[in-house]
């Protein structure tokens, strides 16, 4: 059971507001560090820190934060998909695909936005790992599983897949997709 540190919670809320509404990353980072100094395992603060680090392309540091969350028992969709993304950015495609699978186990079929994000990430990983046949097969499966608007967007994103199975795309395209 986690004990609530009200001062850490206060700093988290200030950091959250500063990051999302004022858009001042430096100031938000200071509040995050204050919250984590008081409560090093404050889950909401760690998540916010992980998101900020990803948006700043500080992949190694983000990976450390998301791994800490995973080890603290936060094995939800967001944590697993962020770990998949971090490992993909480091070029560790087997681990990235492993966390993609873990992420898939934590999303239901009616969560279309999450499914879309997961399909995009996994297709990108398979292409980057030079497994175009698997990527193409997943692409076709995704089109069947997703709602029409997401399927249309996926088709537009991967139109090249029907033209060239050897194509490889940049993972940078999915950074904000999930």
N, C-alpha and C positions, 0 to 999 in steps of 0.2 A: 504494500500500500504506500502510495506516495503522499507525503505530508505537504500541504500547500504552504508555500512561503509567499505571504501576501505582498511583501515588498518586491520580490522577484516577479510576481504577477503584474504588479503595477508597472515595473520597468518594461515587461513584455508588451503590455498594452500601449505604452508610450512609443516603444520601438515599432510596433505594428502600425500605429497611426502615422508615425513619422515616415515610415517606409511607403505605405500605400497611399496616403493622402497628401502628405507634404512632399514626398519623393526625394527625401534627403537621406541617401544611403549612409553617409558618414555619421550623421547624428544618430540614425537608427542603430548602426553598428555599436556605437558607444552604449546605448541603452541595452542592447543585447548582451554585451559583455558584462554590464552591471548585473543584469538578471542572472546570467550564468555564474558569476562570481558568488552570488548568494545561493543559487540552487543549480549546480552543474548538470543536473539531469532534468531540468525543466523542459518537458517535451515540446510544448508550444514554441518556446524560445528557440530550441534546437531546430525545429522545422522552419521557422522564419529565417534563421541563420543559414540553413541549407539552401533555401530558395534564393536568398540574396546572393550567396556565393555562386550559385549556378548562373544567375543573371549577370554576374560580373565575370563569368568564364574562369572562375577560380576552382577548377575541377578537382584538384587533389584535396584541397581543403573541404570542398563540398562533399567529396567521397567520404572523408573522415567523419563528417557530421552525420551523414545518412547511415554510415555503418554503425555509428554509436547509437542512433535511434533504433536500427534493426536489432542490435545486441541488447537494447533495453526492452525488447519485446514489441516494438512498433513494426509489425510485419504486415502492414496494410498495403493497399494498392499504390498510394503515393510513394511510400518509402521504397518499395520494391522497384517501381518504375524509375524513380530518381537514381537508384543504385544501378539499374540497367543502363541508364543514360550516361552516368559517370564512367562506368566501365567501358562503354562504347567509345567515349571520348578519349580514353586512355589506350584504346586499341585492343582491349581484352574482350574480344567478341564472344568466346565461350562463356565467360562469367556474365557478360551482358545478356546473352541469350538465356542463361540460367535464371537470372533475376526477372527477365521478361516472362518466363514461364511461371515464376512465383507470383508475379504481378497478375497474370491472367487468372490464377486461381482465386484471386481476391476481388474479382469484378463479375457482376452478373450480366446476363445477356441484355437486360433492359437498360443498362447504363451505356447508352450509345456513344456518348462523348468519350468516355473512358475506353470503350472498345476501339473506337476510331484511333485514339492516341496510341493505344497499345499496338494495333495493327501497323500504324505508320512506323513506330519505333522498331518493331520486329522486322518489317520488310526492309527498312534501312540497314539494320544489323546484318540480315542475311545477304544483302547486296554488298555491303562492306566486307563481309567475310568471304566474298567471292563464291556465294552459293545462289546464283541467279535462278536456278530451276526451283529451289525451295521458296525463294522470294516470290516468284511468279505464281506458284501454286497457292501460297498464302494470300497473295493479292486477289486471285480469283475467288478464294473462299471468303475473304473479307467483303467482297462485293455482294455476295449472297447473304451474309450475316448482318450487314449494316443497313440502317434506314436509308431511304432514297437520297436525302441531302448529303449524308456522310459518304455514301457510295459514290455520288457524283463528284464530291470533292476529292476522294481518293483516286478516282479515275483521272481527274485533271492533274493530280500530283504525280501519278505514275503512268501517264499516257505512254511514255517511252518504253515501259515494260512490254508492251505488245509489239514494239518495233525491234528492240534489241535486248536480249536476255543478258548480255554482257555489260550493260550499263551499270555504273556505280554512282550513287549520289552522295552528297555531303550530309552528315548527321546534323550539321548546324541548322538545317531546315526544320528539324523537329524540336528545337530547343524550347519553344514556347507552346508546343502542341500538347503537352501533357502537364 
